Amino acid sequence: RAVGEAFEASLVVAAEEEHVEESDAEAEPWEHFHGKLHVASQFFQPKRYLPTAFPSIIETLLTPCDMTRTLLEIGSGAGAAVFPMITAIEEQATDDSPPRHYLSCDISPSAIEHLKSINTFDCHDAFVCDVSIEGGLDDDVADDSVDAILMVFVLSAVAPDRFATVIRNCAKKLRVGGSIYFRDYGLYDMSMLRFKKSNHVNN
């Protein structure tokens, strides 16, 4: 029995190490992009259309309640999506609005470092994580604590066999009545067709 338990334990450790190696490998191109290219050139412009595209996020964050309302953005990069959303929410907030907390995460440490350096909101925090691995959010976000989750061009950067993991990780962080909002590429749209198959996450 002891040998069997030791063998099972070794399998768990090996699986965890494999996940870490996979996560590091998947993070590498994004770290290169944000560390070498994005921060210098500001590749992504602020997505100021998001408050208009997702007005229910604003409504949710400003609906009176007896707890802090929380918005979590997955795959934030350096803040092109989350900052316009925070700005719109805070501009519409009144004295009757509940306290608000904003969270951003990305797989790239350079992106999060840059995001923190330009953040001007005291109610906003950011952290590095890989949401495509099981429990990827558990160290930083409590279960049943988030009212809205935003993912902008995130799933298209994740291998299709990890989609379910990403959604599971997000879903368990949502409060009852919470929602996941996402925008992404459509099948066979121009953004997909202009990329060579060798550059696809999955062919």
Salt bridges, closest charged atoms under 4 A:
GLU5 OE2 - ARG1 NE 3.29
GLU22 OE1 - HIS19 ND1 3.94
GLU22 OE1 - ARG162 NH2 2.60
GLU26 OE2 - ARG162 NH2 3.49
GLU90 OE2 - ARG100 NE 2.68
ASP125 OD2 - HIS101 NE2 2.72
GLU134 OE1 - ARG168 NH2 2.92
ASP138 OD2 - LYS172 NZ 3.07
ASP138 OD1 - LYS173 NZ 2.73
ASP143 OD1 - LYS173 NZ 2.63
ASP147 OD1 - ARG69 NH1 3.01
ASP147 OD2 - ARG175 NH1 2.63
